[in-house]
Amino acid sequence: MNDRPDCIRHWSEIEEPEEGHYDGDDERMGFGAPLARHFGLTRIGIHHVRLPPGRRTSFPHAESAEEEFVYVLEGTPDVWLDGDLHRLAPGDSVGFPAGTGIAHTFINDSQQEVHLLIVGETAKTDNRIVYPRNLERKALRSDWWEDAPARSLGPHDGMPDAVRAWKEDKQVRGDGA
């Protein structure tokens, strides 16, 4: 019997059963536990994200008006920043001030699960988003960030190694991408 009050929960009690994914794309992302939403918090967004090996948190993106902070709880993910990878370890944190145009995602190319605590602002109606490695997303979004700061991109495509191999294999087989 759980006699703890409703304002106390373990992330695993809140985790959504389905992996995240983008509309129109069958790549599986991580699993999220929307902590802030569960607790009725309306000014900040807080998620526990679980990334199995070979997954990423999102397509590389930048936002115009929303700040984001990510703290590594467990595992050794790479943070993709404008096309370059940087290895992280438990205790590392990364912050993204709004409007900088720093495109980012977190990639798990290790053999161990990664756990991240992601904190940001709740959705703002004036926020715009850009996906510099996935420009085809522009046609699907009414909130595209047209005048994002110009930033040069490094060589990495923003995909986990396993996803890249899977997509290349699908193309070879003629299954589409």
C-alpha positions as CSV (number, residue, x, y, z in Angstrom):
1,M,0.0,0.0,0.0
2,N,1.3,3.4,-1.0
3,D,0.7,5.9,1.8
4,R,2.8,8.7,0.3
5,P,0.8,11.8,-0.7
6,D,0.0,12.4,-4.4
7,C,2.8,15.1,-4.6
8,I,5.4,12.4,-4.3
9,R,6.0,10.0,-7.3
10,H,8.9,8.0,-8.8
11,W,9.5,8.8,-12.4
12,S,8.7,5.2,-13.4
13,E,5.1,5.6,-12.1
14,I,4.6,8.5,-14.5
15,E,6.6,7.3,-17.6
16,E,4.5,7.1,-20.7
17,P,4.3,3.6,-22.2
18,E,5.0,4.6,-25.8
19,E,8.3,5.8,-27.2
20,G,8.4,9.4,-28.5
21,H,8.4,9.8,-32.3
22,Y,7.8,12.5,-34.8
23,D,4.6,12.5,-37.0
24,G,5.4,11.1,-40.4
25,D,8.6,9.4,-39.2
26,D,9.0,5.9,-37.7
27,E,12.2,6.4,-35.8
28,R,11.7,5.6,-32.1
29,M,13.0,8.1,-29.6
30,G,13.2,7.9,-25.8
31,F,10.6,7.3,-23.2
32,G,9.4,10.4,-21.3
33,A,7.9,10.9,-17.8
34,P,6.2,14.3,-17.9
35,L,6.8,15.2,-14.2
36,A,5.6,18.8,-14.3
37,R,2.3,17.9,-16.1
38,H,1.7,15.1,-13.6
39,F,2.1,17.4,-10.7
40,G,0.0,20.2,-12.2
41,L,3.0,22.6,-12.6
42,T,2.1,25.2,-15.3
43,R,5.1,27.5,-15.5
44,I,8.0,25.0,-16.0
45,G,8.3,21.7,-17.9
46,I,10.2,18.9,-16.2
47,H,10.7,15.5,-17.9
48,H,12.6,12.4,-16.9
49,V,13.8,10.9,-20.3
50,R,15.0,7.4,-20.6
51,L,17.1,6.7,-23.7
52,P,17.7,3.0,-24.6
53,P,20.9,2.3,-26.6
54,G,20.6,3.6,-30.2
55,R,18.1,6.3,-29.5
56,R,18.0,10.1,-29.4
57,T,15.8,12.7,-27.6
58,S,14.7,14.5,-30.7
59,F,15.7,15.7,-34.2
60,P,18.4,18.4,-33.8
61,H,16.5,21.6,-33.1
62,A,16.7,25.1,-31.7
63,E,14.0,27.3,-30.1
64,S,13.4,31.0,-30.3
65,A,11.7,31.8,-27.0
66,E,12.0,28.8,-24.6
67,E,15.0,28.0,-22.4
68,E,16.1,24.4,-21.7
69,F,18.3,22.7,-19.2
70,V,19.4,19.0,-19.3
71,Y,21.1,17.1,-16.5
72,V,22.7,13.7,-17.0
73,L,21.5,11.3,-14.2
74,E,22.8,8.1,-15.6
75,G,24.8,6.9,-18.6
76,T,27.2,8.5,-21.1
77,P,25.2,10.2,-23.9
78,D,26.6,12.5,-26.5
79,V,25.1,16.0,-26.8
80,W,24.9,17.1,-30.5
81,L,25.6,20.8,-30.7
82,D,25.4,22.4,-34.1
83,G,26.8,19.2,-35.8
84,D,29.5,18.3,-33.3
85,L,29.3,15.6,-30.6
86,H,30.4,16.1,-27.0
87,R,30.5,13.1,-24.6
88,L,28.7,13.6,-21.3
89,A,28.8,11.7,-18.0
90,P,26.6,11.6,-14.9
91,G,26.5,15.0,-13.2
92,D,27.1,16.9,-16.5
93,S,24.6,19.5,-17.4
94,V,23.9,21.6,-20.6
95,G,21.9,24.8,-20.9
96,F,20.3,26.3,-23.9
97,P,19.3,30.0,-23.6
98,A,16.3,31.0,-25.7
99,G,17.1,32.7,-29.1
100,T,20.7,31.6,-29.5
101,G,19.9,29.2,-32.3
102,I,22.1,26.5,-30.8
103,A,20.7,23.3,-32.3
104,H,20.9,20.3,-30.1
105,T,19.8,16.7,-29.3
106,F,21.1,14.0,-27.0
107,I,22.2,10.7,-28.5
108,N,22.8,7.4,-26.8
109,D,25.4,5.5,-28.9
110,S,26.5,3.5,-25.8
111,Q,25.4,0.0,-24.8
112,Q,23.8,1.2,-21.5
113,E,20.6,3.1,-20.9
114,V,20.8,6.8,-20.4
115,H,18.6,8.8,-18.0
116,L,18.2,12.6,-18.4
117,L,16.4,15.2,-16.4
118,I,15.1,17.9,-18.7
119,V,13.8,21.2,-17.4
120,G,12.4,24.0,-19.5
121,E,9.7,26.6,-19.9
122,T,6.2,25.5,-20.7
123,A,5.1,26.0,-24.3
124,K,5.0,29.7,-25.3
125,T,2.7,30.8,-28.1
126,D,5.4,33.0,-29.6
127,N,8.1,30.2,-29.6
128,R,9.4,29.2,-33.0
129,I,11.5,26.1,-33.8
130,V,14.0,25.2,-36.5
131,Y,15.4,21.8,-37.4
132,P,18.6,22.6,-39.3
133,R,19.3,18.9,-40.3
134,N,15.6,18.2,-41.1
135,L,14.5,21.1,-43.3
136,E,11.6,18.9,-44.6
137,R,9.9,19.5,-41.3
138,K,9.2,23.1,-42.3
139,A,6.3,22.1,-44.4
140,L,4.7,20.3,-41.3
141,R,5.1,23.2,-38.9
142,S,3.2,26.5,-38.5
143,D,5.8,27.6,-35.9
144,W,8.9,27.4,-38.1
145,W,11.7,29.8,-37.0
146,E,12.4,31.6,-40.3
147,D,14.9,34.1,-38.9
148,A,16.9,31.8,-36.6
149,P,20.5,33.0,-36.1
150,A,22.8,31.7,-38.8
151,R,25.1,29.0,-37.3
152,S,27.6,26.8,-39.1
153,L,27.0,23.1,-38.7
154,G,29.7,20.5,-38.1
155,P,29.8,17.2,-39.9
156,H,27.6,15.0,-37.7
157,D,24.1,14.3,-39.1
158,G,22.5,14.2,-35.6
159,M,21.5,10.5,-35.7
160,P,22.5,7.7,-33.5
161,D,24.7,5.1,-35.3
162,A,22.0,2.5,-35.1
163,V,19.4,4.8,-36.6
164,R,21.7,5.8,-39.5
165,A,22.4,2.2,-40.3
166,W,18.7,1.3,-40.1
167,K,17.7,4.2,-42.4
168,E,20.4,3.3,-44.9
169,D,19.3,-0.3,-44.9
170,K,15.7,0.8,-45.5
171,Q,16.8,2.9,-48.5
172,V,18.8,-0.1,-49.9
173,R,15.8,-2.3,-49.6
174,G,13.6,0.3,-51.2
175,D,11.4,0.8,-48.0
176,G,11.8,4.6,-48.0
177,A,13.5,6.6,-45.3
